[in-house]
Amino acid sequence: MPYVHVQITREGVTLEQKEALIKGVTDLLVQVLNKKPAQTFVVIEEIDTDNWGIAGVTVTKFRQQEK
């Protein structure tokens, strides 16, 4: 019974994109590991960019520096 936890930054991901991600991850587990879709769990957790760090700063600040 696979459980996949996907963490992404909270930046306006649409419901359709989340559904596509869930389907894609499920399909991959079916194809590669022969898992049953009905027993495959995919959880998407959205993290605020102020709570995610990269290169020693928050993603919010990192993105501002890229501009």
C-alpha positions in Angstrom: 0.0 0.0 0.0 2.1 2.9 -1.3 1.9 6.3 0.4 3.4 9.2 -1.5 3.8 12.6 0.2 4.4 15.5 -2.2 5.5 18.8 -0.9 5.3 21.9 -3.1 5.4 25.6 -2.5 2.0 27.3 -2.2 1.9 29.4 -5.4 -1.4 29.0 -7.0 -1.4 25.4 -8.1 -4.8 24.7 -9.5 -7.1 21.8 -8.7 -6.6 20.5 -12.2 -2.8 20.5 -11.7 -3.1 18.7 -8.4 -5.4 16.1 -9.9 -2.9 15.5 -12.8 -0.1 15.1 -10.3 -2.1 12.6 -8.2 -3.0 10.6 -11.4 0.6 10.8 -12.7 2.1 9.5 -9.4 -0.5 6.8 -9.2 0.0 5.7 -12.8 3.8 5.6 -12.3 3.4 3.3 -9.2 1.1 1.0 -11.2 3.5 0.9 -14.2 6.8 0.5 -12.3 5.8 -1.4 -9.2 2.6 -3.0 -10.3 0.7 -1.4 -7.4 -3.1 -1.3 -7.3 -4.5 2.3 -7.8 -7.2 1.7 -5.2 -4.5 1.0 -2.6 -2.2 3.9 -3.6 -2.4 7.1 -1.5 -1.0 10.5 -2.7 -1.0 13.5 -0.4 -0.1 16.9 -1.6 1.1 19.4 1.0 1.5 23.0 0.1 4.1 24.9 2.0 4.2 28.7 2.2 7.3 30.1 0.5 8.2 31.8 3.8 8.4 28.3 5.4 10.7 26.8 2.7 14.3 27.6 2.5 16.9 27.4 -0.2 20.5 28.6 -0.3 20.2 29.8 3.3 17.1 32.1 2.7 13.4 31.6 2.4 12.0 30.8 -1.1 10.2 34.2 -1.0 13.5 36.1 -0.5 15.4 33.8 -3.0 12.8 34.5 -5.7 13.0 38.2 -5.0 16.8 38.1 -5.4 16.5 36.3 -8.8 14.6 39.3 -10.4 
